[in-house]
Amino acid sequence: MADAAVGKDKCGEQRLVSLPLSRIRVIMKSSPEVSSINQEALVLTAKATELFVQYLATCSYRHGSGKAKKALTYSDLASTAEDSETLQFLTDILPKKILASKYLKMLKEKREEEEEENDGEESDIGEVLA
């Protein structure tokens, strides 16, 4: 049973998890709330992470444009994160890629909108003072 907790079966050939447990331990210990990590909790976290990544990849592949090429692309992952209600929390981590020119245009439009709002607020203040 101890071998199974480490990630190997009785023969030591097949691993229970594919992710490196030492890396997962480091990530878990980076949280200030975590003082010690049980080996079973470590293996379960690794397995849950693997299953989540597999789910994300499967959903992205099914709904993505790379199906014809039998490839999974970043844009497939980003689209899935944006479109899926259960994966909305990933939109900050997997934003859709945009061209720099489009981004600069968006920034310019946003600044113009903020300036218009500020001008409107200043005129409202002037009316109140008058």
Backbone hydrogen bonds in HBPLUS format (Angstrom, degrees):
<---DONOR---> <-ACCEPTOR-->    atom                        ^
c    i                          cat <-CA-CA->   ^        H-A-AA   ^      H-
h    n   atom  resd res      DA  || num        DHA   H-A  angle D-A-AA Bond
n    s   type  num  typ     dist DA aas  dist angle  dist       angle   num
A0005-ALA N   A0001-MET O   3.14 MM   4  6.50 147.2  2.26 145.7 154.2     1
A0006-VAL N   A0002-ALA O   3.22 MM   4  6.50 141.0  2.38 141.2 151.0     2
A0006-VAL N   A0003-ASP O   3.19 MM   3  5.15 126.7  2.49  93.2 106.6     3
A0008-LYS N   A0003-ASP O   2.93 MM   5  5.35 163.1  1.96 151.7 146.6     4
A0007-GLY N   A0004-ALA O   3.17 MM   3  5.10 138.7  2.34  93.2 104.9     5
A0016-LEU N   A0007-GLY O   2.67 MM   9  4.64 143.0  1.80 107.4 120.1     6
A0009-ASP N   A0014-GLN O   3.04 MM   5  5.88 134.8  2.25 156.5 170.0     7
A0012-GLY N   A0009-ASP O   3.02 MM   3  5.17 138.6  2.20 102.2 114.5     8
A0024-ILE N   A0020-PRO O   3.28 MM   4  6.66 158.9  2.33 148.9 154.7     9
A0025-ARG N   A0021-LEU O   2.88 MM   4  6.06 155.2  1.94 149.5 156.4    10
A0026-VAL N   A0022-SER O   3.07 MM   4  6.31 154.9  2.14 142.2 148.1    11
A0027-ILE N   A0023-ARG O   2.98 MM   4  6.28 159.3  2.02 150.0 155.3    12
A0028-MET N   A0024-ILE O   2.87 MM   4  6.08 161.2  1.90 151.2 156.5    13
A0029-LYS N   A0025-ARG O   2.86 MM   4  6.03 156.0  1.92 149.6 156.4    14
A0030-SER N   A0026-VAL O   3.07 MM   4  6.19 122.3  2.41 136.3 150.0    15
A0030-SER N   A0027-ILE O   3.22 MM   3  5.19 142.0  2.37  94.7 105.6    16
A0031-SER N   A0028-MET O   3.30 MM   3  5.88 164.0  2.32 111.8 116.5    17
A0034-VAL N   A0031-SER O   3.22 MM   3  5.65 157.7  2.27 112.1 118.4    18
A0042-LEU N   A0038-ASN O   3.01 MM   4  6.30 151.0  2.10 149.8 158.4    19
A0043-VAL N   A0039-GLN O   3.04 MM   4  6.32 158.9  2.08 149.0 153.3    20
A0044-LEU N   A0040-GLU O   2.92 MM   4  6.11 162.8  1.95 150.0 155.2    21
A0045-THR N   A0041-ALA O   2.90 MM   4  6.00 153.2  1.97 143.4 150.6    22
A0046-ALA N   A0042-LEU O   2.99 MM   4  6.20 156.2  2.05 144.8 151.4    23
A0047-LYS N   A0043-VAL O   2.90 MM   4  6.15 159.1  1.95 150.2 155.9    24
A0048-ALA N   A0044-LEU O   2.88 MM   4  6.02 159.7  1.92 146.2 152.1    25
A0049-THR N   A0045-THR O   2.92 MM   4  6.07 152.2  2.00 144.5 152.2    26
A0050-GLU N   A0046-ALA O   2.98 MM   4  6.24 157.8  2.03 146.9 152.8    27
A0051-LEU N   A0047-LYS O   2.94 MM   4  6.21 160.8  1.98 151.2 156.1    28
A0052-PHE N   A0048-ALA O   2.95 MM   4  6.13 152.4  2.02 143.4 151.1    29
A0053-VAL N   A0049-THR O   2.94 MM   4  6.16 164.7  1.96 154.3 157.9    30
A0054-GLN N   A0050-GLU O   2.91 MM   4  6.09 155.1  1.97 147.0 154.5    31
A0055-TYR N   A0051-LEU O   2.91 MM   4  6.10 154.4  1.97 143.7 150.5    32
A0056-LEU N   A0052-PHE O   2.89 MM   4  6.14 164.9  1.92 154.8 158.5    33
A0057-ALA N   A0053-VAL O   2.93 MM   4  6.06 162.4  1.96 147.6 152.6    34
A0058-THR N   A0054-GLN O   2.91 MM   4  6.03 159.5  1.95 147.7 153.7    35
A0059-CYS N   A0055-TYR O   2.93 MM   4  6.11 171.1  1.94 155.0 157.4    36
A0060-SER N   A0056-LEU O   2.96 MM   4  6.02 160.7  2.00 146.0 152.2    37
A0061-TYR N   A0057-ALA O   2.87 MM   4  5.97 151.3  1.96 144.4 152.3    38
A0062-ARG N   A0058-THR O   2.96 MM   4  6.15 162.6  1.99 152.0 156.3    39
A0063-HIS N   A0059-CYS O   3.11 MM   4  6.22 160.8  2.15 149.8 154.3    40
A0064-GLY N   A0060-SER O   2.85 MM   4  5.43 113.1  2.31 133.2 147.2    41
A0069-LYS N   A0066-GLY O   3.09 MM   3  5.17 121.6  2.45  97.5 112.3    42
A0070-LYS N   A0066-GLY O   2.82 MM   4  5.77 111.5  2.29 141.5 160.4    43
A0071-ALA N   A0066-GLY O   2.87 MM   5  4.80 169.1  1.88 136.6 140.2    44
A0070-LYS N   A0067-LYS O   3.20 MM   3  4.82 147.5  2.31  91.6 101.2    45
A0076-ASP N   A0073-THR O   3.11 MM   3  5.21 126.2  2.42  96.5 110.1    46
A0077-LEU N   A0073-THR O   3.23 MM   4  6.67 155.1  2.30 147.9 153.6    47
A0078-ALA N   A0074-TYR O   2.89 MM   4  6.20 163.5  1.91 157.5 162.2    48
A0079-SER N   A0075-SER O   2.90 MM   4  5.96 157.5  1.95 142.8 149.0    49
A0080-THR N   A0076-ASP O   3.01 MM   4  6.16 158.0  2.06 145.3 151.3    50
A0081-ALA N   A0077-LEU O   2.96 MM   4  6.19 159.3  2.01 150.0 155.6    51
A0082-GLU N   A0078-ALA O   3.04 MM   4  6.22 148.7  2.14 142.8 151.0    52
A0083-ASP N   A0079-SER O   2.85 MM   4  5.96 158.2  1.90 151.6 157.6    53
A0084-SER N   A0080-THR O   2.90 MM   4  5.66 163.2  1.93 149.3 153.3    54
A0087-LEU N   A0084-SER O   3.30 MM   3  5.30 140.9  2.47  95.5 106.0    55
A0090-LEU N   A0087-LEU O   3.03 MM   3  5.76 166.9  2.05 122.9 127.2    56
A0091-THR N   A0088-GLN O   3.10 MM   3  5.65 173.0  2.11 122.4 124.2    57
A0093-ILE N   A0090-LEU O   2.98 MM   3  5.14 124.3  2.30 101.6 116.6    58
A0094-LEU N   A0090-LEU O   2.73 MM   4  5.83 157.5  1.78 165.2 172.6    59
A0103-TYR N   A0099-LEU O   3.04 MM   4  6.36 156.8  2.09 151.1 158.1    60
A0104-LEU N   A0100-ALA O   2.89 MM   4  6.13 162.0  1.92 154.3 158.4    61
A0105-LYS N   A0101-SER O   3.02 MM   4  6.18 152.4  2.10 141.5 149.2    62
A0106-MET N   A0102-LYS O   2.90 MM   4  6.15 153.8  1.97 146.6 153.7    63
A0107-LEU N   A0103-TYR O   2.92 MM   4  6.22 156.3  1.98 150.4 156.7    64
A0108-LYS N   A0104-LEU O   2.98 MM   4  6.18 159.1  2.03 146.7 152.0    65
A0109-GLU N   A0105-LYS O   2.98 MM   4  6.23 162.1  2.01 150.4 154.8    66
A0110-LYS N   A0106-MET O   2.93 MM   4  6.12 155.2  1.99 147.2 154.3    67
A0111-ARG N   A0107-LEU O   2.91 MM   4  6.17 158.3  1.96 151.3 156.8    68
A0112-GLU N   A0108-LYS O   2.98 MM   4  6.23 158.1  2.03 149.0 155.1    69
A0113-GLU N   A0109-GLU O   2.97 MM   4  6.20 155.9  2.02 146.9 153.2    70
A0114-GLU N   A0110-LYS O   2.97 MM   4  6.22 157.1  2.02 148.3 154.4    71
A0115-GLU N   A0111-ARG O   2.88 MM   4  6.13 154.5  1.94 149.8 156.9    72
A0116-GLU N   A0112-GLU O   2.97 MM   4  6.20 154.7  2.03 146.4 153.1    73
A0117-GLU N   A0113-GLU O   2.97 MM   4  6.22 153.8  2.04 146.3 153.5    74
A0118-ASN N   A0114-GLU O   2.89 MM   4  6.11 157.7  1.94 147.3 153.5    75
A0119-ASP N   A0115-GLU O   2.88 MM   4  6.08 153.7  1.95 146.2 153.5    76
A0120-GLY N   A0116-GLU O   2.99 MM   4  6.18 153.2  2.06 142.8 150.0    77
A0121-GLU N   A0117-GLU O   2.96 MM   4  6.23 149.8  2.05 146.5 154.7    78
A0122-GLU N   A0118-ASN O   2.96 MM   4  6.17 155.8  2.01 147.4 153.6    79
A0123-SER N   A0119-ASP O   3.09 MM   4  6.32 154.3  2.16 146.6 152.6    80
A0124-ASP N   A0120-GLY O   3.12 MM   4  6.33 148.4  2.22 139.1 147.6    81
A0125-ILE N   A0121-GLU O   2.99 MM   4  6.27 151.3  2.07 147.5 155.0    82
A0126-GLY N   A0122-GLU O   2.96 MM   4  6.20 154.1  2.03 144.5 151.8    83
A0127-GLU N   A0123-SER O   3.04 MM   4  6.26 150.0  2.13 143.1 150.1    84
A0128-VAL N   A0124-ASP O   3.11 MM   4  6.34 149.7  2.21 142.0 149.8    85
A0129-LEU N   A0125-ILE O   2.99 MM   4  6.24 158.0  2.04 151.7 157.1    86
A0130-ALA N   A0126-GLY O   3.06 MM   4  6.16 140.8  2.22 140.3 150.3    87
